[in-house]
Amino acid sequence: MLRRLFLISLLLHTIVAQKPEVPNLPQDKGPAQRWSTLSGNEPLVIARGGFSGLFPEGTPDAISLSQDISILLCNLQLAQDGGAFCITGITLDNATTIETFDPKAKSYNVNGKDVRGHFSVDYTSIQIDQNITMNQAIYSRPNFYDGMYHVLNVDPLLSGKSPPRFWLNVQNAEFYTQNGVQVVDIVLDLLGSYKIEFVSSSDLGFLKSIKGKSNKATKVVFKLLNADDVEPSTKQPYSSVLKDLATIKSFSSGIMVPKEYIWPLKPDKYLGPATTLVADAHKLGLEVYASGFANDLVSSYNYSYDPTAEYLQFIDNGESVDGVITDFPVTASNAIACFAHNNTSPQKGPTLIISNNGASGVYPGNTDLAYKQAIDDGADIIDCQVQMTKDGIAFCSNNTDLTVGTTAMTKFMSRSSSVPEIQSKSGIFSFDLTWSEIQTLKPQMTSKGSDLVRNPANKNSGKFVTLTEFLELAKTKVGILIDIQNANYLASKKGLDIVSAVTTALSNATFDKQSAKQVLIQSDDSSVLSKFKDIPSYKRVMKLSNENMGDIPKQTAEEIKKYADAVNLPKTTIIKPYGSMLTGVTNVVKELKAVNISVFVYTLKNEYTTLAFDYWADPNIEIATLIQTAKVDGIVTDFPATASRFMRSTCSDPTRDPTILPAIPGDLLSTFPSDAQPPAQAPLPPLEVDQVVDPPLPAVAKTQPANAPDGSESQPADAASPPPPTPPSGARANVANCGICLAAVWLFAMLFTCL
């Protein structure tokens, strides 16, 4: 029953495609583009065990979900009586429940290595069929389906009414022969009985033994294992065997290789120069299939955790491979249909791409390099969260606590302090350091919310920028978002007028007098936003950080409208999660749009550990869901390149065919067993008016100069005295220089008088 529910709710939605609100219109696709594959056709998608990135491999739903877009790859294991099953590996242990049936393991020598476990040759077909079920073999994937499905038996699958396109990969042929299983006869029988498009093996002896005996319609492919592994019939490393492509061509039509054979991975996990393998093989008439693709396995840092970028590296960057073997066939299929050949719409959709500290997934956030990268990657808006230094310089940093995103702990640990008005833990705060001190620090790459390392080669690259420098970077190129936090504390306790600093910097850069590029002023303080209400060229954004927020009543939404044109919300307030699953879409966006308030969502990341299982470890699916289902007006992302590529693809338009369809929050969770369902949750409290309206900002306190002779920290002056105007970013140093000049003139005049 669960399988049928999933087939109806998810398979039909994703593969057959959901009927859009606007009917699909006929599209002029123009002449088909020729690929640089050997055949000139688009690369094949070969699904290892079906959609094994979600379901255990070879299970009915894994096959159904991938059947229309890929070829099913079966990694063959054989029972002692010749029964053929699809299970990756030499043993049954990792992917099945064999231990519950037979607790006793055995040891065998396989290709010169002793291996201990449970082997299919020790069991009959009936024992495997009736007593063993499949598990998800990769522990970071959903385990809710473990034990629900029997092991895939090849004969019933291929003898059915609608068998999938099929690729049979014969594993460990020599091992089966040594243990009395006639692997050649069994495979030839399968090839003679069913339509099997490909047969492959990593054993040259086996492939030579079936040469001329298999169905002529079946392509024979030599599968190479890791370069240092030994090929069983020649006793040579696969790297040596590969050097003689002409011999391989004599008994096969293609080769299957780990993807590192084509784009080598250096020890530091960055890509090395491409090999000539694909071109060399194509010259001899050999097809090349690359294996090892999975959205949720760490690959090269060059891809920034974007699986589509990796597929494009192999299919749209020089000579294309002829196919990819993957656990996530939908992502591979979308890469081919939607992103290859620079498949872009005439213009980008209306949803804004807003950077989060620049392209902070590629370079340390808030640095010149991160901002330049975000502009190059297609961001519509780059952002600066403004902080103030002790000497009044406004600069960009994602946190006023410099222990986050900088190397402050190594230089200024003695300056650590506790500021409960800002955060519960101690920190080293920007307003306690001068700009010259901050410039001695290095930026530091962070990846909040994920334990995966980002671009370590550039973890300290770039330099911090003042607000003035940031505005100069953005001017005439992109829109800007200026984020103002802690204005109350800075004014009352530190004598720093951050609002005045921002206003003056924007005016000096003439952003208040232009309308070509958007200027967004963001704050979580309604009093800050009120300071900008009289500048019509600015759009005000209220940032809400309460993730436990329920509905937004009309009265609250109307109150927000008095202060803001848009609201920036955590993504969990728009699409609710339960653990790693999605439960549904809230009414928050509808409630805000009902009073004409735009909605932005933060923060999107590429790392699969930050994505719900519903998104299939593919950031494109999350973007599609937030735009097409939740109807947000802007997304805030660490990776503008991923969002830009999606929004400029023809497949981002749900009225076109093909299109990248969103997830349906709650559908995947509904297919899980009852004991995995979330408990009933009490409704979250609604957002009340008093949670969005703040008291007026205090007067800016008088303080001692930052360079007080005794070295003491600046202290608040009498609040009753009129506060001095805060100069624009960078002005305090000029005032100090003028004072020195006047003192020198006075001293010179006194000396001249004495003479």
C-alpha positions in Angstrom: 0.0 0.0 0.0 2.8 2.4 0.9 4.4 1.8 -2.5 1.2 2.6 -4.3 0.7 5.8 -2.3 4.2 6.9 -3.2 3.8 6.1 -6.8 0.6 8.2 -7.1 1.7 11.2 -5.0 5.4 11.5 -5.9 6.1 9.6 -9.1 3.3 11.1 -11.1 4.1 14.5 -9.8 7.8 14.3 -10.6 8.1 12.2 -13.7 4.7 12.6 -15.5 4.6 16.2 -14.3 2.0 18.1 -12.3 -0.6 19.9 -14.4 0.4 23.6 -14.0 -2.1 26.4 -13.3 -1.3 27.8 -16.7 -1.5 25.3 -19.5 1.7 24.4 -21.3 2.0 26.2 -24.6 3.6 24.7 -27.7 7.3 25.7 -27.7 9.5 26.1 -30.7 12.5 24.1 -29.6 14.4 24.8 -32.8 16.9 22.4 -34.3 18.2 19.7 -32.0 21.8 20.5 -30.8 24.4 17.9 -31.5 26.3 16.5 -28.5 30.0 15.7 -28.4 29.2 12.1 -27.5 30.3 9.3 -29.8 26.8 9.0 -31.3 26.0 12.7 -31.3 23.0 12.0 -29.1 22.5 13.3 -25.6 24.3 11.3 -22.8 22.5 8.5 -21.2 21.4 8.5 -17.6 22.1 5.1 -16.0 20.5 4.7 -12.5 22.3 2.4 -10.1 19.5 0.3 -8.8 16.9 2.9 -9.8 16.5 6.0 -7.6 18.8 4.6 -4.9 19.6 8.0 -3.5 16.2 7.8 -1.8 15.0 4.1 -1.8 17.0 1.0 -1.3 18.4 -0.1 -4.6 16.4 -2.3 -6.9 13.2 -1.8 -5.0 9.9 -1.2 -6.9 9.6 2.5 -6.1 13.3 3.1 -6.8 12.7 1.6 -10.3 9.4 3.3 -10.9 10.7 6.8 -10.0 13.6 6.5 -12.5 12.2 4.3 -15.2 11.0 7.0 -17.7 14.3 9.0 -17.6 17.1 6.4 -17.2 18.4 2.9 -17.8 18.3 0.6 -14.8 21.8 -0.6 -13.8 21.7 -4.0 -12.0 24.8 -4.9 -10.1 24.5 -8.7 -10.3 24.9 -11.2 -7.4 24.2 -14.9 -8.0 22.7 -17.5 -5.6 24.2 -21.0 -5.4 21.5 -22.3 -7.7 22.0 -19.5 -10.3 19.3 -17.1 -9.2 20.1 -13.5 -10.3 19.7 -10.6 -7.9 20.5 -6.9 -8.0 22.7 -5.9 -5.1 25.9 -3.7 -5.2 29.0 -5.3 -3.7 30.4 -8.7 -3.1 28.5 -9.5 0.1 24.9 -9.1 1.1 25.7 -7.4 4.4 25.5 -3.7 3.8 22.4 -3.5 1.7 20.2 -6.3 3.1 18.8 -7.8 6.3 20.8 -11.0 5.9 22.1 -11.0 9.4 18.6 -11.3 10.9 18.2 -14.5 8.8 21.7 -15.9 9.3 23.9 -14.4 12.0 26.9 -16.4 10.9 29.4 -14.8 8.5 32.0 -16.6 6.4 35.3 -15.6 4.8 36.3 -15.9 1.1 39.2 -14.8 -0.9 38.0 -12.5 -3.6 40.4 -11.2 -6.2 43.3 -11.8 -3.9 41.7 -10.2 -0.8 40.1 -11.9 2.2 36.6 -10.7 2.7 34.3 -11.7 5.6 30.5 -11.4 5.4 27.4 -13.1 4.0 27.8 -14.2 0.3 24.9 -14.9 -2.1 26.6 -18.2 -3.2 25.8 -19.7 0.2 22.1 -19.3 -0.2 19.4 -20.6 -2.6 17.2 -18.3 -4.6 14.2 -19.2 -2.4 16.1 -18.4 0.8 17.0 -14.9 -0.6 13.5 -14.3 -2.1 11.6 -15.3 1.0 13.9 -14.3 3.9 15.9 -11.2 3.0 14.8 -7.6 2.4 16.7 -4.5 1.3 18.2 -1.7 3.4 19.4 1.7 2.4 23.2 1.0 2.1 24.3 4.6 2.7 23.6 5.7 6.3 23.1 9.4 5.5 20.0 8.5 3.4 16.5 7.7 4.7 16.3 4.4 6.6 12.5 4.5 6.9 12.1 2.0 4.0 14.5 -0.5 5.4 13.1 -4.0 5.5 10.0 -3.1 3.4 11.1 -4.6 0.1 12.4 -7.9 -1.1 15.6 -8.2 -3.0 15.2 -7.6 -6.7 15.1 -10.8 -8.7 16.0 -10.2 -12.4 13.7 -12.8 -13.9 10.4 -11.5 -12.6 11.4 -7.9 -13.4 12.3 -8.5 -17.0 9.5 -10.9 -17.7 6.9 -8.4 -16.6 4.6 -6.4 -18.8 6.6 -3.1 -18.7 10.3 -4.0 -18.0 12.6 -1.0 -17.7 15.5 -0.4 -20.0 18.2 -2.7 -18.5 22.0 -2.7 -18.0 23.4 -5.9 -16.4 26.7 -5.4 -14.6 28.3 -8.7 -13.8 30.3 -8.3 -10.5 33.1 -10.7 -9.5 32.7 -13.2 -12.3 35.8 -15.2 -11.4 34.6 -15.5 -7.8 31.4 -17.1 -8.8 33.1 -19.5 -11.2 35.5 -20.5 -8.5 32.6 -21.4 -6.2 30.7 -23.5 -8.7 28.3 -21.0 -10.2 28.3 -21.1 -14.0 28.2 -17.3 -14.4 28.8 -17.3 -18.2 25.9 -19.7 -18.9 23.6 -17.8 -16.5 24.4 -14.5 -18.1 24.1 -15.8 -21.7 20.7 -17.3 -20.7 19.5 -13.9 -19.4 20.8 -12.2 -22.6 19.0 -14.7 -24.7 15.7 -14.5 -22.8 15.3 -10.7 -22.2 15.9 -7.4 -23.8 19.1 -6.2 -22.1 20.7 -3.2 -23.7 24.1 -3.4 -22.0 26.2 -6.0 -20.3 29.4 -5.0 -18.5 32.0 -6.6 -16.2 35.3 -5.7 -14.7 36.6 -9.1 -15.7 38.2 -9.2 -19.1 38.2 -13.0 -19.2 34.5 -13.1 -18.7 33.8 -10.5 -21.4 36.0 -12.4 -23.9 34.1 -15.6 -23.1 30.8 -14.1 -24.1 32.1 -12.4 -27.2 30.0 -13.4 -30.2 27.6 -15.4 -28.0 25.5 -12.6 -26.7 22.6 -10.9 -28.4 23.9 -8.6 -31.1 21.6 -5.8 -29.8 23.4 -5.9 -26.5 26.4 -3.6 -26.1 29.4 -5.1 -24.2 31.2 -2.7 -21.9 34.4 -3.2 -20.0 34.1 -1.7 -16.5 37.3 -0.5 -14.9 37.7 -0.4 -11.1 40.0 1.9 -9.2 43.4 2.5 -10.9 45.4 0.4 -8.4 42.9 -2.5 -8.3 44.1 -5.7 -10.1 42.1 -7.0 -13.1 41.5 -10.7 -12.3 42.4 -12.3 -15.7 45.5 -10.3 -16.6 46.7 -9.7 -13.0 47.5 -6.1 -14.1 46.3 -2.9 -12.4 43.4 -1.4 -14.3 45.5 1.7 -14.9 47.8 -0.5 -17.0 45.0 -2.3 -18.8 43.5 1.0 -19.8 46.6 2.0 -21.8 45.7 -0.6 -24.5 42.4 0.8 -25.7 42.7 -0.9 -29.0 42.6 -4.3 -27.4 39.6 -3.3 -25.3 37.9 -2.3 -28.5 38.4 -5.8 -29.9 35.8 -7.3 -27.5 33.7 -4.3 -26.3 31.9 -1.3 -27.5 32.6 0.9 -24.6 34.2 1.4 -21.2 32.8 2.3 -17.8 35.3 4.2 -15.6 35.2 5.9 -12.2 34.8 9.6 -12.9 38.3 10.4 -11.6 39.7 8.7 -14.7 38.4 11.7 -16.7 38.7 14.5 -14.2 41.3 13.5 -11.7 40.9 14.5 -8.1 44.0 15.8 -6.4 44.8 14.9 -2.8 43.5 18.3 -1.7 40.1 17.4 -3.3 40.4 19.9 -6.1 40.2 18.9 -9.8 43.4 18.3 -11.7 43.7 18.8 -15.4 41.4 16.6 -17.5 42.8 13.5 -19.1 42.4 12.7 -22.8 40.6 9.5 -22.1 37.2 10.4 -23.6 38.7 11.8 -26.8 41.1 8.9 -27.1 38.3 6.4 -26.7 36.0 8.2 -29.1 38.7 8.1 -31.8 38.7 4.3 -31.6 34.9 4.1 -31.6 34.6 3.3 -27.9 31.9 4.9 -25.8 32.7 6.2 -22.3 30.5 5.9 -19.3 31.5 7.7 -16.1 30.4 6.2 -12.7 30.4 7.3 -9.1 27.9 10.2 -9.2 25.7 10.8 -6.2 24.3 14.2 -4.9 25.1 13.3 -1.3 28.7 12.2 -1.6 31.4 14.7 -1.1 33.2 15.3 -4.4 35.6 18.1 -5.5 35.5 21.5 -3.9 35.4 23.0 -7.4 31.7 22.1 -7.5 30.7 24.0 -4.4 28.4 21.1 -3.4 26.3 21.6 -6.5 25.7 18.2 -8.1 24.5 19.8 -11.4 27.8 21.6 -11.7 29.5 18.2 -11.5 27.4 16.7 -14.2 28.0 19.7 -16.5 31.7 19.2 -16.0 31.4 15.8 -17.7 28.8 16.5 -20.4 29.1 20.1 -21.3 32.8 20.9 -21.0 34.8 19.7 -24.0 34.1 16.1 -25.2 31.1 14.7 -23.5 30.9 11.3 -21.9 28.3 9.0 -23.4 26.5 8.4 -20.1 26.7 8.8 -16.3 26.0 6.2 -13.7 24.2 7.9 -10.7 22.1 7.3 -7.6 20.0 10.4 -8.4 18.8 10.1 -12.0 16.5 13.1 -11.8 19.3 15.5 -11.2 21.4 14.0 -14.0 18.4 14.1 -16.3 17.7 17.8 -15.4 21.4 18.7 -16.0 21.2 17.3 -19.5 17.7 18.7 -20.5 17.7 22.0 -18.6 21.3 23.3 -18.1 23.6 21.9 -20.7 24.3 23.9 -23.9 23.7 27.1 -21.9 20.0 26.5 -22.0 18.8 29.9 -20.8 15.6 31.9 -21.1 15.5 35.3 -22.9 15.2 36.9 -19.5 15.4 35.9 -15.8 12.2 35.5 -13.8 11.1 38.1 -11.3 12.3 36.4 -8.1 15.3 38.3 -6.7 18.6 36.5 -6.0 20.1 38.1 -2.9 23.5 37.2 -1.7 24.2 36.2 1.9 27.4 38.0 2.8 28.3 37.9 -0.9 29.1 34.5 -2.5 30.0 33.2 1.0 29.9 29.6 -0.2 32.9 30.3 -2.4 35.0 32.9 -0.4 34.9 34.2 3.2 31.7 36.2 3.6 31.7 40.0 3.4 35.1 40.2 1.6 35.8 42.0 -1.6 36.3 38.6 -3.3 32.9 37.3 -2.1 31.1 40.4 -3.4 32.9 40.3 -6.7 32.1 36.6 -7.1 28.4 37.2 -6.3 28.2 39.9 -9.0 29.9 37.6 -11.5 27.6 34.8 -10.5 24.5 36.7 -11.3 23.2 38.0 -8.0 20.5 40.8 -8.4 21.3 42.1 -4.9 24.5 42.0 -2.8 24.3 42.5 0.9 26.2 44.3 3.6 25.4 43.7 7.2 26.8 46.9 8.6 29.0 47.0 11.8 30.6 49.9 13.5 34.2 50.1 14.8 35.3 51.9 18.0 36.5 54.8 15.9 33.2 55.1 13.9 34.0 53.3 10.7 31.1 51.5 9.1 32.1 48.2 7.5 30.6 44.9 6.3 30.5 41.8 8.5 28.0 39.1 9.1 28.4 39.5 12.9 29.4 42.2 15.3 31.1 39.4 17.2 34.4 39.0 15.3 35.1 35.6 16.6 32.7 34.5 13.8 34.2 34.9 10.4 37.6 36.3 11.4 40.8 35.4 13.1 40.1 37.7 16.0 40.6 35.0 18.6 44.3 34.7 17.7 45.0 38.4 18.2 42.5 40.0 20.5 41.4 37.3 23.0 42.1 39.8 25.8 39.5 42.1 24.4 36.7 39.6 24.8 33.7 40.8 26.7 30.1 40.0 27.5 27.3 42.0 26.0 24.0 40.4 27.0 22.0 42.9 24.9 23.5 41.4 21.8 24.2 37.7 22.6 24.4 35.3 25.5 28.0 34.3 25.1 31.1 36.4 25.3 32.7 37.7 22.1 35.2 40.1 20.6 33.0 42.9 19.3 33.7 45.3 16.4 32.8 48.3 18.4 35.6 47.6 20.8 38.3 47.6 18.1 39.4 50.3 15.7 39.3 49.9 12.0 43.1 49.7 11.8 43.0 46.8 14.3 40.3 45.0 12.4 42.4 45.4 9.2 45.1 43.3 10.9 42.6 40.3 11.0 42.1 37.7 8.3 38.7 36.7 7.1 37.7 33.1 7.8 35.4 30.8 5.8 32.4 29.6 7.7 29.6 27.2 6.9 27.0 27.6 9.6 24.4 24.8 9.6 26.7 22.3 7.9 29.7 20.3 9.0 31.1 20.2 5.4 34.2 22.2 4.6 33.9 25.0 2.0 36.7 25.9 -0.4 39.6 25.4 2.0 42.2 26.8 -0.5 40.6 30.2 0.0 39.5 29.9 3.6 41.3 33.2 4.5 41.2 35.0 1.1 40.0 38.5 0.5 39.9 41.6 2.6 37.2 43.3 4.6 35.5 46.3 3.1 34.1 49.5 4.5 30.6 50.4 3.7 31.9 53.1 1.2 34.0 50.5 -0.5 31.1 48.1 -0.7 28.9 50.7 -2.3 31.6 51.4 -4.9 31.8 47.7 -5.7 28.0 47.6 -6.3 27.5 50.9 -8.1 26.0 50.6 -11.6 26.3 46.8 -11.4 23.8 45.3 -8.9 21.3 46.3 -6.3 22.2 46.4 -2.7 20.8 45.3 0.7 22.0 47.2 3.7 21.3 45.3 6.9 21.3 47.4 10.2 21.3 45.7 13.5 22.0 46.7 17.1 21.3 50.4 16.5 19.8 50.9 19.9 22.8 49.4 21.8 25.3 51.3 19.6 23.6 54.6 20.2 23.0 54.3 23.9 26.0 52.5 25.1 28.8 53.2 22.5 27.8 56.6 21.2 27.8 55.3 17.6 25.0 56.4 15.2 24.9 53.5 12.7 21.8 54.9 11.0 23.4 58.2 10.3 26.6 56.5 9.1 24.5 54.4 6.6 22.4 57.4 5.5 25.4 59.5 4.8 27.3 56.8 3.0 24.4 56.1 0.7 23.9 59.8 0.0 27.6 60.3 -0.7 27.4 57.5 -3.2 24.2 59.0 -4.7 22.2 55.8 -4.1 19.4 58.0 -2.9 19.2 59.8 -6.2 19.0 56.8 -8.6 16.3 54.3 -9.5 18.2 52.0 -11.9 19.3 49.6 -9.1 17.3 48.5 -6.1 18.3 49.7 -2.6 17.0 47.6 0.2 17.3 48.7 3.8 16.9 45.8 6.2 16.6 45.7 9.9 14.8 43.7 12.7 14.0 47.1 14.4 11.0 49.0 13.2 12.5 52.2 14.5 15.5 51.9 12.2 13.2 51.3 9.2 11.2 54.4 10.2 14.3 56.5 9.7 14.2 55.7 5.9 10.5 56.1 5.2 11.0 59.5 3.5 13.4 58.2 0.8 11.1 56.8 -1.9 14.0 55.2 -3.8 14.7 52.8 -0.9 12.7 49.7 -0.2 12.5 48.7 3.5 12.8 45.1 4.6 11.9 43.8 8.1 13.9 40.8 9.0 12.2 38.3 11.3 14.2 35.6 13.0 11.6 33.8 15.1 11.5 30.2 13.6 8.7 29.3 16.0 6.2 31.7 14.5 2.7 30.6 13.5 0.3 32.6 11.4 0.6 36.4 10.9 -2.8 37.9 11.7 -4.1 40.7 9.4 -3.6 43.2 12.2 0.1 42.3 12.6 0.6 42.2 8.8 -0.9 45.7 8.4 1.3 47.0 11.2 4.4 45.6 9.5 3.2 47.4 6.3 3.6 50.7 8.1 7.3 50.1 8.5 8.3 47.8 5.6 7.7 46.9 2.0 9.1 43.4 2.4 9.8 40.8 5.1 12.8 38.5 5.2 11.9 35.1 6.9 13.7 31.9 7.8 12.9 29.2 5.3 11.5 27.0 8.2 8.7 29.5 8.8 7.5 29.1 5.1 8.0 25.3 4.6 7.8 23.5 7.9 10.3 20.7 8.6 10.2 17.7 10.9 13.7 16.4 11.3 15.0 15.9 7.7 11.5 15.8 6.2 9.0 18.5 5.1 5.5 18.6 6.6 3.8 21.3 4.7 3.6 24.9 3.5 2.4 27.6 6.0 0.1 30.5 5.3 2.7 33.1 6.1 3.5 34.1 2.6 -0.2 34.4 1.6 -0.9 36.4 4.8 1.8 38.9 4.0 1.1 39.2 0.3 -2.6 39.9 1.2 -1.5 43.3 2.4 1.0 43.8 -0.4 4.2 42.9 1.4 6.9 41.1 -0.6 8.5 38.0 1.0 12.1 37.0 1.0 13.5 33.8 2.4 16.8 33.0 4.0 19.3 31.2 3.9 19.7 28.7 1.1 22.8 26.6 0.9 24.1 23.9 -1.5 25.3 21.4 1.0 23.1 18.3 1.0 23.2 18.2 4.8 21.2 21.4 4.8 18.5 20.0 2.5 15.4 18.0 3.4 15.2 14.5 2.0 12.2 15.8 -0.1 14.7 17.9 -2.2 16.7 14.8 -3.1 20.0 16.4 -2.1 19.5 18.8 -5.1 19.5 22.6 -4.3 17.5 23.2 -7.6 14.5 21.3 -6.1 14.5 23.5 -3.0 14.7 26.7 -5.1 11.9 25.4 -7.3 9.7 24.7 -4.3 10.2 28.1 -2.7 9.5 29.9 -5.9 6.8 27.8 -7.5 5.0 26.5 -4.4 5.7 29.0 -1.7 5.6 32.0 -4.1 8.5 33.9 -2.5 9.7 37.1 -4.1 13.4 36.7 -3.3 15.8 34.1 -2.0 18.9 34.8 0.1 21.7 32.4 -0.7 25.3 31.6 0.0 25.6 30.3 -3.6 24.2 32.9 -6.1 25.6 30.9 -9.0 23.3 28.0 -8.3 20.3 30.2 -8.0 21.2 32.3 -11.1 21.7 29.2 -13.3 18.3 27.8 -12.2 16.4 31.1 -12.7 17.9 31.6 -16.2 17.1 28.1 -17.3 14.1 27.5 -19.5 13.2 24.7 -17.0 12.5 27.3 -14.3 9.3 28.2 -16.0 6.6 25.8 -14.9 4.6 26.4 -18.0 7.3 25.0 -20.2 8.3 21.4 -21.0 10.6 20.1 -19.6 10.4 21.9 -16.3 12.0 21.3 -12.9 9.1 20.6 -10.6 9.0 21.4 -6.9 8.7 19.0 -4.1 5.3 18.6 -2.4 6.0 19.2 1.3 4.4 16.4 3.3 4.0 13.8 0.6 7.3 12.0 1.2 6.6 11.9 5.0 3.1 10.5 4.4 4.7 7.3 2.8 6.6 6.4 5.9 5.4 3.8 8.4 3.1 5.1 11.2 5.8 4.8 13.8 8.0 7.3 11.8 5.2 9.9 11.6 5.7 13.1 13.7 3.6 13.4 16.8 0.7 15.8 16.8 2.0 19.3 17.3 0.2 22.2 19.0 -0.2 25.2 16.7 2.6 27.7 16.9 1.7 31.1 18.4 0.7 33.8 15.9 3.0 36.8 15.4 1.7 39.6 17.5 1.9 43.4 16.9 4.2 43.9 19.9 6.7 41.5 18.4 7.3 43.7 15.3 7.0 47.2 16.7 10.0 48.6 18.6 10.4 51.7 20.8 12.0 54.8 19.2 15.8 54.8 19.0 17.6 56.5 21.9 19.7 59.6 21.5 23.3 59.0 20.7 25.3 59.1 23.9 28.4 61.3 24.2 31.6 59.2 24.6 35.2 59.9 25.2 37.3 59.8 22.0 38.3 56.3 20.9 42.0 57.3 21.2 41.7 58.5 24.8 45.2 59.2 26.3 44.7 56.8 29.1 43.8 54.0 26.8 40.5 53.4 28.6 37.4 52.4 26.7 34.9 55.1 25.7 32.2 55.7 28.3 28.7 57.1 27.7 28.4 60.8 28.3 25.5 62.7 29.8 22.5 61.6 27.7 20.9 65.0 28.3 23.6 66.8 26.3 22.9 67.2 22.6 24.6 64.3 20.8 27.3 65.2 18.3 26.5 64.3 14.7 28.1 61.0 13.6 30.4 61.6 10.7 30.1 59.4 7.6 32.2 56.2 7.3 35.9 57.1 7.3 35.4 60.8 8.4 36.7 60.5 11.9 40.3 60.0 10.7 40.0 63.1 8.6 38.8 65.2 11.6 41.7 64.0 13.7 44.1 64.9 10.9 42.7 68.4 10.7 43.1 68.8 14.5 46.8 67.9 14.2 47.2 70.4 11.4 45.6 73.2 13.4 47.8 72.4 16.4 50.9 72.6 14.2 49.8 76.0 12.8 49.2 77.4 16.3 52.6 76.1 17.5 54.4 77.7 14.5 52.6 81.0 15.2 53.7 81.1 18.9 57.3 80.4 17.9 57.2 83.2 15.3 55.8 85.6 17.9 58.6 84.8 20.4 61.2 85.5 17.8 
